C-alpha cells in the first residue's frame, strides 16, 4: 500500500485525500488521473477558485452601502467549505468567513435596532394621521407614511411581528372607517335629496292659496328647505332652481313694445363701433333701456336683442377704459392711435387679471353655501355669473382693440 504526503493532503493508492481540519475529518476528494502532478494542480486550482470567490465577496462587502444584504451569500459559501473538493487551507478560509459573518451580523443587528426605532416613530405618525378629521389630508399622509415604512428595513426580530400587526391594523381600520363614513354620507345625501324633492312637491299647494295664506306657506316651505342640510352641489343647484321656479308666480308673456325700433338701435350701435358717430355713457344707457323694453317672441329677434346688448356692454366697457386712461395719462387725447391702443390694451389686461382673481375667490367660497338655502347660494351664483360676464366682455374688447389697424 503506497502513501505520499502532499500540501494539505496525501495520495494513497492513487486516491487523493484532503487532510482533516477543524471538526472535519480526512476525506477523499478525487483520484490520480494521467499523473500525480496534473491531478494535484487540478485540485489546487479548484481551491484557488474558491479563494477568488471569497476575495470578490469581501470586495463587494467593503464597497457596498448595504453590507447586510451579503450575509446569506457569505453563509452559503461557508457551508460549501466542508464539501468543497480542493487542496488548500480551508481552516483559514473558514476563519475569514467567520470574521466577516460576525461583522455583518453586528451591522445587521445595529441596523435592525435603528429600524425598530424608525418604525416605532412611523407607527406613532400613522396613528396621528388616522385620527385627523380631514379625510383627504389624512389619506395623503397615510400613503406617504406607508411608503416610508416599506422602504425601511426589518426591525429587531422580537419587534417585527408586533410592529407589523399594529401598523397595518391602523391602516386597515382607517380605510374601513373612511369607507363607512362615505357610505353613511351617501345614504344621508340620498335621504336629504328626497326631503328636497318632497318640499318641491309640496309647492303644488300654492296654486290654491292667495294673499296672506300663500305668503305664509311660502315662508314655511323656505324654512323647511333651509333645514334639510348639505348634498352635492350639482344636485342641490338643480333642485334649488326648480324650487325657486315653483315659488315664483307665472307672468303673462309680453309682446314687443311698439315704440322700440330694433333696426334703428342696431344701426346706431354699428355707427358707434365704426366711429362715424360719437357716443357717451348717457346715450348707451338710453339704448340699454330700450333694449330691455324690447321683448321679441321669435328666435331671430331674440338673437338681435342679445347681440345688441353685447355691443352696448362692449361700448360701455370701452368708454370706462378711456376714462381710466384719461385719469392716468393727462395727455391721452393728444397721443397717436398706436399709443392709445397700447394703453387701452394694458389697462384691459390689468382689469382682466383682477377680475379673474375675484372670480377665483367667489368660486372658492361658493362651496360654503351649498346648504345655506336659497338666499346664500343664489347670491353666490349671481356673483359668479356677473364676474364671468365681466371677464368675457373685457376679453372680447381686448381682441377687438388688438385687431384695430
Protein Blocks (a to p, Z undefined) as FASTA:
>chain_A
ZZdddehiaceehiacdddehjbccddfbdcehiaklmmmmmmmmmmmmmmmmmmmmmmm
mmpmblmlmmmmmmmmmmmmmmcccdddfklmmmmmmmmmmmmmmmmmmmmmmmmmmmmm
mmmmmmmmmmpmblmlmmmmmmmmmmmmmmpccddfklmmmmmmmmmmmmmmmmmmmmmm
mmmmmmmmmmmmmmmmmmmmmmmmmmmgghjllmmmmmmmmmmmmmnopcdfklmmmmmm
mmmmmmpccdddddddfklcfklmmmmmmmmmnopaccdfklmmmmmmmmmmpccfbfkl
mmmmmmmmmmmmmmmmmmmmmmmmmmmmmklmmpcfklmmmmmmmmmmmmmmmmmmmmmm
mmmmmmmmmmnojklmmmmmmmmmmmmmmmmmmmmmmmmmmmpZZ
